[in-house]
Amino acid sequence: MDIKLSNLLAEHLTRLEALNFSPTTIRSRVYNVRAFLAWVAERYGVVAPHHLNVAHLRSWQKALSRHRTCHGLPLRPRSINKRIECVRGFLTDLNEAGHVPTHMINALQYVKVPDLLPKALTHRQVKGLFSRLDTSTPEGYRDRTMLELLYSSGLRAAELLGLNQDDIDFSAGAVRVMGKGRKERIVPVGETALRFLESYLRGVRSLLGRGNTEPALFLDKNGNRMPYHTLRRIVQRIGKDAGLKEPLTAHVFRRSCTSELVRGNANLYHVSRMLGHESLETLKHYVKLNIADIQRTHRETHPREQDERRRQGEEGIDPNDTQPDES
């Protein structure tokens, strides 16, 4: 009797759980693999691993490039690569179990991602967004507190929503976060965010809690731990009310926090640890984002530039009206 791919997906799910992937990541991976299995079953009648071949995989990848979202837009390269990553992970499990050969995994190749700068808000824009929030209501104060914490500590949305009340250490000015891969880390929290958190816990949260024993820090209108779709809707509404041209997401505050830290010449290793990154490589885009600051630092600190300023000073030349020294 043939082993069905759908049954092997259940085994893949068990492995993801054993590897301590977050529930959000597991749901995403299983969803994308299930969509892939449905596609090859409908298109080619493939339901068992030995029926699957390279042509099926490449055809599916081409279909991704032609796919259109509900808004009529093509999938972004990062979205395509995310789907490919999920299916490659599933195929890796099948390969290790002896169901498919190794070359099946390599049949799916990641697409090139444009080297775009990450979207971030300026500090002035963030302050403008915050000033528009009505903190006279429990929901408004909660929303302001969430955004202050996102911006201050650069948390991921899932990390923010996973916080419990006892994860805040006011004396240390820090928060205990459960990040990707179930890895715990301690993240600093700024004075402004701490002030909002203290007031929120002292008098606002109980108005949302409806007397229940929910340990979550941030609650929805029913007094339960706030789900991601609620946070997404809140943040999108705030961005729309502020007249932003593009949809606002919680991750934009993480990027904005990172951008300001890099702009302030923070130690990149410390920033990486704070954000829960495995590598400094992730920060390369933020360094590019602040190229103007880097250029200014170059002008101010490079010895050749200092030589040029001294020469201009000795000759009484306006440094803003010169040709470059060709020597």
N, C-alpha and C positions, 0 to 999 in steps of 0.2 A: 504493500500500500504506500502510495506516494505521500511524503511529508508536505503539508501545505505551508506556503509562505506565511499565511495568517497565523498559523500555530508558532512558527519561528519568530514572528514579531512579538508574541507573548514572552518568549524566552529572551529576546533582545531587551524588552522592558525590564525583566528581572535583573539583567546584567547592569542596565543603567542605574537601577536602584541600588545595586550592590556597590557601584562605583561612586555613590553619594552625589549624583547629579541632583540639582534642585528640582522640586516638583514642576516648576515652570519650564525648565529645560527639557525634562522628560516628556511633558505634554507636547511641547513643540516638536520634539524629535519623533515621537510616536505618530503625531498628526501628519507630519510630512512623509514618513515612511508609509503610513496607511494610504495616503493620497497616491503615492507612487504605485503601490500594489494594486489599487483600484484601477489606475490608468493602464498598467500592462495587462491586467486581467480583461478589461473591457476592449482594449485595442488588439491584443494578440492572444487572449485566452490563456495567459500564463498564470498558473496558480501554484506550481511547484518549483523549487529551486533549479532542478535539472532542466526545466523548460526555458529558463531565463538565459539569454545570450547577450553578447556585446551589442549586436544590432538593436536589440530592444532598449538597452541603456542609452545608446547614443540617440536613438529616436526620441526617447523621453526628454533628454537634455535639449534637443532641438525644439521640442514642443514648449519647453519652458521659455525659450527665447521668443516664441511667438505668442505666449500667453498674455492676456490683457486683464487688468484688475477690474473691479466693479466701476471704476472711474474711467475706463478705457485706456489706461496707461500701461506700458510694458513693465515687466518686473525689473527692478533695479538689479545691477550686477551683484550687490551684496545679498539681495533676497534670493537670487538664483543660486549663489554659492552656499547659502544656508541650507537650501533644499538638497543640494548635492552633498554637502557635509553629512546631513542626516542619513541619506541613502548609502553613502560610502561607509558610514559607521555600521549600518545594518549589514551591508555586504561583508564587512570585515568580520563580523560575528559569524556569518554563514561560512566564510572561508576557513575560519579557525575550527569550525565544526565539521569541515570537510564537505560542505554542500556545494560550494562554487570555487572555481580556481582563482588564483591571485589576480590574473590579468583582468578579471571582471571588475575589480575595484578600480584599477587604473583606467578603465574605459571611460569613467566619468572624470573630466578635467575641469578644474575651476576656471571661471571666466576672468578676464582681466578687469580689475576694479579701477576706475579713474582715480587718480591721486588728488582727491578733492579735500579742501580744508574742512574740518569739522565745524558745524554750525554752532555758534556760541553767541550769547548776548553780552553786550557791554555792561559794565557796572551801572552806568546811568540807566540803561534799559531795564535792568533788574529792579533797581530802586523805583523806577516808574511803574512797573508791574505791581510791586508790593504796595505802593501808595494807593493804588486803585481798589485794593481789597477792603471790604467792609468787615472790620474785626469786632463790630458791635454785636454780632450774632455768634452763637457757638460754632456753626459751620464755617463762617468766615474766619474766625480766630483759628480754628483747626487748620483750614487751608493755608493761612499765612504761616502758621507754625511748620507745616509740612514743607512749604517752599523755602522757608528760612533754613531748615535743616538740610534740604537737598543742596542748596546753594553754598551753605557754610562747609559742609562735610563731603560734598561730591558723592553722595550715596547713589546706588542704583535704585530704581523704582522698587524692585523686589526686596531689596535690603531695607528700604524705608518701611514698606508695608509689613515686613517680617519682625519689626521691632516690638518688644514688649516693654511695659512700663519700667521694669527693673533693669532694663538695658542701659538706662541713662545714669551716668555717674556724674552728678553735679559737682562734687568736690574735686574730681579730677578733670572736669571739663571735657568729657569724652563719652562715646557711645560704643557699646559692644555690638558688632555687626556679624551676621552669618552671611558670608559671601558665596561666590560660585564654588561648587565642589564641596559645599558644607565646611568651608574654611572660615574659622572665626578670626576676627581682627578687631583691634581697638582703634577708633577713629576720633580725632579731636573735633570738638564742637566750639564754635566761636561764641563770644559773650552775648551777641544779639540773639542768636538762635537759642542759647541757654535760657535767656530771659523769657522768650516766648514759650519755651518748653515748660519752664517752671510755672508760669501763669496758666498755661493750658492744663497741666496736671493738677494744679491747686484748685481751679474753679470751673474750668470749661469741660473737661473730659467727662465729668460726672453727669453733665447735662445731656451728653450724647449716649452715655452708657446704659441708661434705663434701668439702673440697679443690678445689672448682671455682673457676673464674675469674669468676664472676658479679660485676659491678660494683655491683649494687644494695646499698643500705644495709640494708634489712630483708628477710630471707629467710623462706621458709616451711619446713615440715618436710622438704621435699625439696631444700633448698638453692637454690631458685630465687627470683626476685623475687616478693615476696608479692603475690598478686592481690587485687582489691578484695573479693571474696566471702569470702576468708579473714579479712581485717581486720574486715569486718562481723560475721562470726560470733564472732570474739574479743571485740569490743566488746560485742555483745549478751549474750554469756555473762557478762562482767564485770558488766554492769548487772543481769542477772537474779540473779547470786550475791549482789549487794549489796542485793537486795530492792527495786529501783526499780520503781515502778508502770508506767512507760512504757518501751518499748524504748530502750536507749541506742544512740546512733550516734556515729561519729567526728566528725560535724559539730557535735554538742553541745559538744565541747571547743573548737571554733573560736568558737562563740557565747559560751561561758563566758569565754574569753580576752578577747573583745571587750568583754563586759559589764564585766569587772573593769578593763580599761583605761579605759573611759568613766567608770566609777565613780570611778576614781582621777584624774579630770580631765585625762586625756591629751589632747593636741592632736588634734582629730578628723581633720585633714588627714593627720597622721602615721600615725594608726591606719588610715585608709583606704589609704594607700600601703603600709603593712605588710601589709594583708590582700589587696592586689591588686585593690581595688575601683576601678572607673572613675569613680565619683561618690560624694560625701558622702551622697547620698540614701539609700544602702543602710544607713547608720548610724542613720537616724531611729528605727528600732524599738528600738535599744539605748539611745538617749536616753530613750525612753518607759519602757523597762524600769527605768530608774533614777530614776523620778519622785520617789521619796522623797528621794533625795540632792539632786535639783534643788530640791525644796521647802525642804530644809534650807539649801541655798546661798542661796536667795532670802531666807529669814528672816535669814540672817547678813549678807548683803551689800546688800540693797535699802535705799536711803536712807530710805524711808518706814518700813520695819521698824526701822531704827536709831533714827529719831525716836521710835517707839513705845516702844522699850526704854529710851531716855533718859527719857521721860515717866514710865514706870513706876518707874524708879529714883528720880526726884525725888519722886514721890508715895508711895514705899514700898509699891508694889503688887506682889504676887506675879505674875510674868509668866505663870505657868501657871494663873492663876485670874482672867482678865480677859475683858471683852467687847471686840470690835473698836472701834477709834477711828473714828467715823463722820464726822469733820470732813474 
